[in-house]
């Protein structure tokens, strides 16, 4: 299973994709806020989004799965 994980702990500020969408390597998929900084999360793989596992406002820890791809 292909997954996109959080690179650091923070709050989900914005989600730029949805289930069923194709994404490319390097594409920004969501934005985290940590220590008053906005941290873009980019996909390191290509694929189609199966599930977005977080919602805006959720707190995530480093390594948490954010998005599952098929």
C-alpha distance (Angstrom), angle and dihedral (degrees) to the residues before:
residue distance angle dihedral
X1 . . .
X2 3.80 . .
X3 3.80 116.0 .
X4 3.78 139.6 178.8
X5 3.80 111.8 -144.2
X6 3.79 135.7 -167.4
X7 3.80 113.5 -92.2
X8 3.81 90.7 -156.1
X9 3.80 140.9 1.1
X10 3.78 116.7 -81.5
X11 3.78 148.6 113.0
X12 3.81 121.5 -73.0
X13 3.80 104.1 -112.7
X14 3.81 100.9 174.7
X15 3.82 139.7 -3.8
X16 3.81 117.1 -146.2
X17 3.84 99.9 -174.0
X18 3.79 141.1 45.8
X19 3.80 139.0 -155.7
X20 3.79 112.6 -69.2
X21 3.82 95.8 28.5
X22 3.80 122.1 121.8
X23 3.78 115.9 -127.8
X24 3.79 132.5 -166.0
X25 3.76 131.8 -141.2
X26 3.81 109.7 -84.5
X27 3.81 94.3 20.6
X28 3.82 115.6 137.3
X29 3.79 107.7 -117.2
X30 3.78 101.3 173.7
X31 3.79 145.1 -8.1
X32 3.79 125.6 -123.1
X33 3.78 126.2 -163.6
X34 3.78 116.5 -145.5
X35 3.80 127.7 164.7
X36 3.85 89.3 -8.5
X37 3.82 91.1 -57.1
X38 3.80 126.4 114.5
X39 3.79 112.3 -128.1
X40 3.83 117.0 -167.7
X41 3.80 115.4 -144.4
X42 3.80 111.5 -145.9
X43 3.78 127.0 -166.1
X44 3.79 114.2 -109.0
X45 3.82 90.1 -165.9
X46 3.80 139.7 42.1
X47 3.78 124.3 -120.1
X48 3.77 148.2 99.6
X49 3.79 119.0 -66.3
X50 3.79 112.1 -112.9
X51 3.82 96.9 176.2
X52 3.79 140.1 -2.4
X53 3.81 102.7 -145.6
X54 3.83 97.9 -167.5
X55 3.79 137.9 58.7
X56 3.79 131.5 -148.0
X57 3.80 108.0 -80.9
X58 3.82 95.6 27.7
X59 3.80 117.8 132.3
X60 3.81 113.8 -132.4
X61 3.78 132.6 -171.2
X62 3.79 126.6 -138.3
X63 3.79 109.0 -77.7
X64 3.82 96.2 21.0
X65 3.81 113.9 140.7
X66 3.80 110.0 -109.2
X67 3.81 103.2 170.9
X68 3.83 133.5 15.0
X69 3.82 119.0 -150.3
X70 3.80 132.2 -162.8
